[in-house]
Structures are given as C-alpha cells and as structure tokens.
C-alpha cells in the first residue's frame, strides 16, 4: 500500500495509491466492518434468545443457579413488548445496524443514523438489564452478551461519527 499526498511523475492521477485524505475513510471502513460483525453476532445471540423464549424445555447451557438463568428472564412477563418478543426486536435492531454499517454506508447522513440507532438500542438494553437485576432478580447470559455487543457497537458508531 502506498501513501501519497498528490500524484507525482511516478504516480499517474488514476493510480491505486491512497492519499493522506483517504486514510480516515480507510479507518472508518474497518470500523464499519467491525460494527457489521458485531451486529451479526447480536443477531445470533438474539436468535438463540428467541428460540429459548418459545422453547418448552428448560435450558441447561444458560443456567448457573438461581441468579443466572436465561429461562427465568426469557419467559417472564418482561420478555415481550406489546406481544412482540424482545429477542425478536433485538434481531430486527441488529439487522438495521448491520444494514447501516454495510448497505447504506456511503450515504452522508449515515454516521448520525448509525449512532442514533446504536444509542437507542443501548438505552433499551440498559432498561432490560435493570429489569433483570432489580425486578426479576435473575441474570441472562445471552442478554448480558447482547448488552456488551450493543455497547461496543455504540462506541464504534460514536468514533465513526466523531471522525466525520
């Protein structure tokens, strides 16, 4: 990879050299890729959580005593919002973040939309975490994983927005 401020005799104007002005765009591309990968991971975690929401049997992979039990959280009255499973909302939300980080990446207003969507998801995740800890008195490993993923996406989206 070559870095050049402007084309020289050895570099025609149409060469593949990256200018100094393109370096932030290259770094943002890496951040968008990281956000996309984290969003896919979020969709997977949410899909597993949705499966556990509808499962008839108890899960064993997510039960670590009374305080860490995904079944208590995923089957509580707080696991649905207006009849829609929270995990389903998570799948859609992470899908929107994935689309904003990939398909709509070239739009100029996208960094702000990505940041707003990520922060909204983070706020919702904080609310759900509050419900887990202080209302239900049980923690869900899948939910805490989702919280970590949306927090990382929010930080990365903030960095992208700050660079624009």
N, C-alpha and C positions, 0 to 999 in steps of 0.2 A: 504494500500500500504506500503510495507516495503522497506527500503533503506539499502543496504549492500555494503560494499566495496569488499568483496570476500566471497565465500561460507564458512560457519562455520560448526561445528558439528551439529547444529540445522537446517542448511540450506544445503540441498544437491545441488550439482552443477547444476542440472537441474530444480531448483525451479523457481517459478514465481517472485522472488524478483528482484527489479530493482537496478542495480548497479549505483554508482555515475557517471560512464561514460555514462550511458543511459539517464541521466537527460536532457542534451541538445537535444537529439533525441526526448524525450517526449515533450519538449517545442516547437521544430520545428513542431511536429505533430499538435499541437494546432494552430500554425501559418499557416500551410498548410490548415487546416480546415477553418480557418478564411478567407484565400485567396479564397478557393473554394466557400464559402458562398458569399463573395463579388463579385466573378465572376458570380455566378448565378444571383445575384441582378443586375449586369451590363447587363447580357443578357436580363433580364426582362425589364429594362429601355430602352435598345436599341430596343427591340421588339415593345414596345409601341411607341417609336420614329419612327420606320419603318412603323408602322400602320398609324401614323399621316402623314408620308411622302406621302403615297398613298391615304389618305382619301380625299373624295370630299367635305365633310362638314368642317366647322370651329370648332375648339375645344374650349370648354369653361373652362375646368379644368386647362388649362395652360395659360390663358390669364389674365394678370394683367395690362392692359393699353398698351400704345404704346411701352414701354421699355421691358416688359416681355411678349413675345408672341411666343410660340413654332411654330405656323403656319408660321410666317414670316421666321424663321430660317430653319424649316424642308422643306420648299418648295422653298427656294432660290436656286440660281444657284450654291451655295457652298454646297448644301446638297447631291451632288453626286460627285464622283470622277471617271472619265473615264466611266460614265454611271452607276456606282455601287453606290447605296445609302450609305451614310456614316454610317447610322444606321445599315445597313447590315454588313458593315465592322466591326462595333462595336460588333455585335453578334458573328461573327467569331473570333474576337480578344479575347473577353471574354471567348469564348469556348476553345480557345488554352490555355489561362491562367488556366481555370478550369482543363483541361487535364494535364497540367504541375504540378498542385498542387495535383492531385489525382492519375491518372493512371501512370504517369511517375515519381512519387515521389521518387522511390527507385534508380533511376539512379544517378550516382555520378556527372555528369555534369549538372544535372537538376537545382540546385540553380542558376547557372550563366544564363542558358537559361531563367528561370523564371524571373530573374531580367532584362535581356535584353529585353524580350518581354514586361514586365510591363513598363519599362522606354520608350520604343518605343511608346507604347500606350499613355503614359503620354505626351510625346512630341507632338503626333498627337492631343491629347485633348487640349493642350495649344494653338496649332495653330488654332484649331477650335474656341476656346474661344476668341482668338484675332480677328478672323473674325466676330464673334458675336458682340463683343463690339465696334470694331473700323471700320468695313466695313459695317455691316448691321445695327448697332445701336440698336439692339434688343437682348434680352437675352432669352434663352430657359431653363426653369426649369429642363427639362429632361436632357439637355446637361450639365448643371451645376452639376446635380446629378451624371452623368456619370464621370465628371471630378473629383468629390470627391471620387468616388469609385476607379477609376484607380490610384488616388494619394495615397489612403490608401493601395491598393494592392502593389504599388511600394515601399512604406515604409516597409511594411511587408516582401516583397521579399528581400529588402536590409538587413533587420535584419536576415533573413534566411541565406543569402549569407555570412554575417559577422560572423555568428556562425559556418560556415563550415570550 
